[in-house]
Amino acid sequence: MLNHRQIVDAWLVADNFLQEKQNRARVQSSIDKLTQQRFINDCAYFLMLFANFEAFLTTKAVSLITHKQAGAAWSSRRGWDVLKAADADRINFRHRLSYCLDKTTPSWSLISGYYKIRNDLAHTGVTATAFAIPVVASDLKQVGASLKDR
């Protein structure tokens, strides 16, 4: 898993470069173009951060599935026996999230909301929901640290 700090640092370099160009631009069409480029840059880095989080979530889900299936008591493992740890990436994202995080928590809602942004960006290239890369990275890091795998 990439360090979220590394991703944010790379985003800052690109965003600062585009911001400086935008500040120096004198023609409105150039300003508009740079504004669009910054948005595209933000979307790309959001997707990179979220993909990183999703990969981490999948490793946690695989660990949990494996651990639960290893239980001696059938009554404890019966619901887990139907899952294939090797195919965890094919399990619905929100289901993997629910395995590792209580669905009634604000963290689950937060990540579920980010998943909607991810889907908007991945499938349409736009989202109506505002986001800030440093905040997203911090949230994903914090929630990632709270995921359960046992």
PLY file of the C-alpha trace (Angstrom):
ply
format ascii 1.0
element vertex 150
property float x
property float y
property float z
element edge 149
property int vertex1
property int vertex2
end_header
0.00 0.00 0.00
1.33 3.40 -0.93
1.69 5.89 1.83
-1.13 8.43 1.60
1.41 11.11 2.48
3.39 10.28 -0.67
0.27 10.62 -2.79
-0.66 13.95 -1.19
2.91 15.22 -1.63
2.79 14.35 -5.35
-0.64 16.02 -5.63
0.73 19.16 -3.96
3.54 19.46 -6.51
1.13 19.18 -9.42
-1.54 21.41 -7.85
0.97 24.12 -6.90
2.35 24.12 -10.46
-1.13 24.50 -11.94
-2.09 27.11 -9.33
0.97 29.23 -10.20
0.15 29.04 -13.89
-3.44 29.96 -13.14
-2.34 32.94 -11.03
-0.17 34.21 -13.91
-2.80 33.69 -16.59
-4.28 36.88 -17.99
-6.83 35.54 -20.45
-10.08 34.14 -19.08
-10.01 31.15 -21.41
-6.56 30.20 -20.03
-7.80 30.60 -16.47
-10.80 28.40 -17.23
-8.61 25.76 -18.86
-6.28 25.68 -15.84
-9.24 25.48 -13.46
-10.43 22.44 -15.42
-6.93 20.91 -15.34
-6.79 21.33 -11.57
-10.15 19.60 -11.23
-8.97 16.71 -13.42
-5.79 16.49 -11.33
-7.87 16.38 -8.12
-10.08 13.63 -9.58
-7.07 11.55 -10.63
-5.48 11.81 -7.18
-8.80 11.05 -5.48
-9.06 7.86 -7.52
-5.48 6.93 -6.65
-6.10 7.46 -2.94
-9.34 5.51 -3.02
-7.84 2.64 -5.02
-5.07 2.45 -2.45
-7.65 2.31 0.36
-9.69 -0.32 -1.47
-6.64 -2.55 -1.93
-5.90 -2.23 1.80
-9.54 -3.03 2.64
-9.35 -6.14 0.48
-6.26 -7.38 2.35
-8.11 -6.84 5.63
-11.18 -8.69 4.31
-9.04 -11.62 3.11
-7.38 -11.82 6.52
-10.75 -11.75 8.26
-12.29 -14.39 5.98
-9.26 -16.66 6.40
-9.27 -16.22 10.18
-13.02 -16.88 10.50
-12.87 -19.95 8.23
-10.09 -21.43 10.36
-12.33 -21.56 13.43
-12.88 -25.01 14.89
-16.56 -24.53 15.67
-18.87 -24.81 12.67
-21.36 -22.49 14.39
-18.72 -19.73 14.28
-17.48 -20.31 10.75
-20.62 -21.39 8.88
-21.37 -17.95 7.45
-17.76 -17.47 6.43
-17.32 -20.85 4.73
-19.28 -19.69 1.68
-16.76 -16.93 0.94
-13.60 -17.49 -1.07
-10.73 -15.40 0.27
-8.99 -15.63 -3.11
-11.99 -13.89 -4.71
-12.35 -11.15 -2.10
-11.83 -8.42 -4.68
-15.03 -9.63 -6.38
-17.08 -9.16 -3.23
-19.09 -5.95 -3.30
-17.07 -3.04 -1.86
-19.64 -2.14 0.78
-19.84 -5.78 1.88
-16.04 -5.92 2.32
-16.29 -2.64 4.23
-19.05 -4.08 6.44
-16.91 -7.12 7.27
-14.17 -4.86 8.63
-16.12 -1.87 9.94
-19.40 -1.52 11.83
-22.05 -0.36 9.36
-23.67 1.89 12.00
-20.57 4.08 12.48
-19.85 7.51 11.03
-16.66 6.03 9.52
-18.69 3.55 7.46
-20.93 6.37 6.20
-17.92 8.52 5.37
-16.22 5.80 3.33
-19.51 4.87 1.68
-19.83 8.52 0.63
-16.31 8.51 -0.77
-17.22 5.32 -2.63
-20.07 7.20 -4.31
-17.60 9.91 -5.40
-15.27 7.17 -6.65
-18.07 5.66 -8.71
-19.11 9.04 -10.10
-15.54 9.78 -11.18
-14.78 6.29 -12.48
-18.00 5.94 -14.47
-18.85 9.49 -15.57
-15.68 11.50 -14.96
-17.49 14.07 -12.83
-19.01 14.38 -9.38
-21.29 16.95 -7.82
-19.76 16.29 -4.40
-16.92 18.58 -3.35
-13.79 17.05 -1.84
-10.32 18.14 -0.78
-7.40 15.79 -1.39
-5.65 16.39 1.99
-8.94 15.77 3.86
-9.71 12.63 1.84
-6.21 11.26 2.48
-6.47 11.96 6.20
-9.92 10.37 6.44
-8.87 7.26 4.51
-5.74 6.86 6.63
-7.71 7.25 9.87
-10.46 4.82 8.87
-7.91 2.39 7.42
-6.19 2.25 10.80
-9.50 1.28 12.43
-10.40 -1.62 10.10
-10.76 -4.97 11.84
-9.39 -8.18 10.37
-10.13 -10.62 13.24
0 1
1 2
2 3
3 4
4 5
5 6
6 7
7 8
8 9
9 10
10 11
11 12
12 13
13 14
14 15
15 16
16 17
17 18
18 19
19 20
20 21
21 22
22 23
23 24
24 25
25 26
26 27
27 28
28 29
29 30
30 31
31 32
32 33
33 34
34 35
35 36
36 37
37 38
38 39
39 40
40 41
41 42
42 43
43 44
44 45
45 46
46 47
47 48
48 49
49 50
50 51
51 52
52 53
53 54
54 55
55 56
56 57
57 58
58 59
59 60
60 61
61 62
62 63
63 64
64 65
65 66
66 67
67 68
68 69
69 70
70 71
71 72
72 73
73 74
74 75
75 76
76 77
77 78
78 79
79 80
80 81
81 82
82 83
83 84
84 85
85 86
86 87
87 88
88 89
89 90
90 91
91 92
92 93
93 94
94 95
95 96
96 97
97 98
98 99
99 100
100 101
101 102
102 103
103 104
104 105
105 106
106 107
107 108
108 109
109 110
110 111
111 112
112 113
113 114
114 115
115 116
116 117
117 118
118 119
119 120
120 121
121 122
122 123
123 124
124 125
125 126
126 127
127 128
128 129
129 130
130 131
131 132
132 133
133 134
134 135
135 136
136 137
137 138
138 139
139 140
140 141
141 142
142 143
143 144
144 145
145 146
146 147
147 148
148 149
